Amino acid sequence: MSTNHTPRLHAVGRTDAEARTGDVPMEILRFVALPEDRRTLLLQVNDLLDQIDYGAVVLVMHEGKVTQIEASEKIRLSRGLPGGDDRPGSANH
Protein backbone atom coordinates (compact mmCIF):
# COMPACT_ATOMS: atom_id res chain seq x y z
CA MET A 1 0.00 0.00 0.00
CA SER A 2 1.03 3.51 -0.69
CA THR A 3 1.57 5.95 2.15
CA ASN A 4 0.28 8.75 -0.06
CA HIS A 5 -3.12 9.72 1.40
CA THR A 6 -4.48 11.40 -1.71
CA PRO A 7 -8.16 10.47 -1.94
CA ARG A 8 -9.12 8.49 -5.01
CA LEU A 9 -12.81 9.26 -4.85
CA HIS A 10 -14.27 12.72 -4.83
CA ALA A 11 -17.73 13.57 -3.62
CA VAL A 12 -19.89 15.05 -6.35
CA GLY A 13 -22.61 17.43 -5.34
CA ARG A 14 -23.28 20.84 -3.94
CA THR A 15 -20.86 22.56 -1.64
CA ASP A 16 -21.98 23.41 1.89
CA ALA A 17 -22.72 26.99 0.82
CA GLU A 18 -24.75 25.79 -2.15
CA ALA A 19 -26.66 23.34 0.02
CA ARG A 20 -27.62 26.14 2.41
CA THR A 21 -28.70 28.57 -0.32
CA GLY A 22 -29.74 26.24 -3.14
CA ASP A 23 -33.48 26.48 -2.48
CA VAL A 24 -33.56 30.19 -1.58
CA PRO A 25 -34.80 32.51 -4.35
CA MET A 26 -32.15 34.84 -5.78
CA GLU A 27 -34.19 37.94 -4.80
CA ILE A 28 -33.95 36.96 -1.14
CA LEU A 29 -30.22 36.32 -1.39
CA ARG A 30 -29.73 39.73 -2.99
CA PHE A 31 -31.78 41.39 -0.22
CA VAL A 32 -29.79 39.68 2.53
CA ALA A 33 -26.50 40.74 0.90
CA LEU A 34 -27.49 44.44 1.06
CA PRO A 35 -26.09 46.65 3.82
CA GLU A 36 -28.40 46.88 6.85
CA ASP A 37 -29.31 50.53 6.23
CA ARG A 38 -30.47 49.72 2.68
CA ARG A 39 -32.56 46.77 3.90
CA THR A 40 -34.16 49.02 6.53
CA LEU A 41 -34.97 51.63 3.88
CA LEU A 42 -36.57 49.06 1.59
CA LEU A 43 -38.65 47.66 4.44
CA GLN A 44 -39.87 51.17 5.31
CA VAL A 45 -40.89 51.75 1.69
CA ASN A 46 -42.62 48.36 1.66
CA ASP A 47 -44.60 49.29 4.79
CA LEU A 48 -45.73 52.54 3.12
CA LEU A 49 -46.84 50.65 0.02
CA ASP A 50 -49.04 48.46 2.22
CA GLN A 51 -50.66 51.52 3.83
CA ILE A 52 -51.52 53.57 0.73
CA ASP A 53 -54.25 52.53 -1.72
CA TYR A 54 -53.94 55.54 -4.05
CA GLY A 55 -51.09 58.03 -3.99
CA ALA A 56 -47.32 58.27 -4.26
CA VAL A 57 -44.16 57.35 -2.42
CA VAL A 58 -41.16 59.54 -3.27
CA LEU A 59 -37.55 58.97 -2.25
CA VAL A 60 -35.61 62.22 -1.90
CA MET A 61 -31.89 61.83 -2.50
CA HIS A 62 -28.91 64.03 -1.71
CA GLU A 63 -25.40 63.15 -2.89
CA GLY A 64 -26.45 59.61 -3.77
CA LYS A 65 -28.13 58.83 -0.44
CA VAL A 66 -31.81 58.74 0.45
CA THR A 67 -32.42 61.57 2.90
CA GLN A 68 -36.21 61.59 3.03
CA ILE A 69 -39.23 59.48 2.18
CA GLU A 70 -42.40 61.36 1.21
CA ALA A 71 -45.77 59.66 1.04
CA SER A 72 -49.02 61.17 -0.15
CA GLU A 73 -52.40 59.51 -0.38
CA LYS A 74 -55.40 60.47 -2.48
CA ILE A 75 -58.73 60.16 -0.75
CA ARG A 76 -61.79 60.17 -2.98
CA LEU A 77 -64.63 61.62 -0.96
CA SER A 78 -67.41 60.54 -3.32
CA ARG A 79 -66.46 56.86 -3.09
CA GLY A 80 -69.07 54.89 -1.21
CA LEU A 81 -71.73 57.62 -1.15
CA PRO A 82 -75.19 56.56 -2.37
CA GLY A 83 -75.52 57.64 -6.00
CA GLY A 84 -72.04 59.18 -5.79
CA ASP A 85 -71.14 59.94 -9.38
CA ASP A 86 -68.09 62.18 -9.11
CA ARG A 87 -67.80 63.06 -12.81
CA PRO A 88 -67.79 66.80 -13.56
CA GLY A 89 -71.21 67.96 -14.69
CA SER A 90 -73.03 64.90 -13.40
CA ALA A 91 -76.62 65.35 -12.15
CA ASN A 92 -75.76 63.91 -8.72
CA HIS A 93 -73.67 66.90 -7.54
C-alpha positions in Angstrom: 0.0 0.0 0.0 1.0 3.5 -0.7 1.6 6.0 2.1 0.3 8.8 -0.1 -3.1 9.7 1.4 -4.5 11.4 -1.7 -8.2 10.5 -1.9 -9.1 8.5 -5.0 -12.8 9.3 -4.8 -14.3 12.7 -4.8 -17.7 13.6 -3.6 -19.9 15.0 -6.3 -22.6 17.4 -5.3 -23.3 20.8 -3.9 -20.9 22.6 -1.6 -22.0 23.4 1.9 -22.7 27.0 0.8 -24.8 25.8 -2.2 -26.7 23.3 0.0 -27.6 26.1 2.4 -28.7 28.6 -0.3 -29.7 26.2 -3.1 -33.5 26.5 -2.5 -33.6 30.2 -1.6 -34.8 32.5 -4.4 -32.1 34.8 -5.8 -34.2 37.9 -4.8 -33.9 37.0 -1.1 -30.2 36.3 -1.4 -29.7 39.7 -3.0 -31.8 41.4 -0.2 -29.8 39.7 2.5 -26.5 40.7 0.9 -27.5 44.4 1.1 -26.1 46.7 3.8 -28.4 46.9 6.8 -29.3 50.5 6.2 -30.5 49.7 2.7 -32.6 46.8 3.9 -34.2 49.0 6.5 -35.0 51.6 3.9 -36.6 49.1 1.6 -38.6 47.7 4.4 -39.9 51.2 5.3 -40.9 51.7 1.7 -42.6 48.4 1.7 -44.6 49.3 4.8 -45.7 52.5 3.1 -46.8 50.7 0.0 -49.0 48.5 2.2 -50.7 51.5 3.8 -51.5 53.6 0.7 -54.2 52.5 -1.7 -53.9 55.5 -4.1 -51.1 58.0 -4.0 -47.3 58.3 -4.3 -44.2 57.3 -2.4 -41.2 59.5 -3.3 -37.6 59.0 -2.3 -35.6 62.2 -1.9 -31.9 61.8 -2.5 -28.9 64.0 -1.7 -25.4 63.1 -2.9 -26.5 59.6 -3.8 -28.1 58.8 -0.4 -31.8 58.7 0.5 -32.4 61.6 2.9 -36.2 61.6 3.0 -39.2 59.5 2.2 -42.4 61.4 1.2 -45.8 59.7 1.0 -49.0 61.2 -0.1 -52.4 59.5 -0.4 -55.4 60.5 -2.5 -58.7 60.2 -0.7 -61.8 60.2 -3.0 -64.6 61.6 -1.0 -67.4 60.5 -3.3 -66.5 56.9 -3.1 -69.1 54.9 -1.2 -71.7 57.6 -1.1 -75.2 56.6 -2.4 -75.5 57.6 -6.0 -72.0 59.2 -5.8 -71.1 59.9 -9.4 -68.1 62.2 -9.1 -67.8 63.1 -12.8 -67.8 66.8 -13.6 -71.2 68.0 -14.7 -73.0 64.9 -13.4 -76.6 65.3 -12.1 -75.8 63.9 -8.7 -73.7 66.9 -7.5 
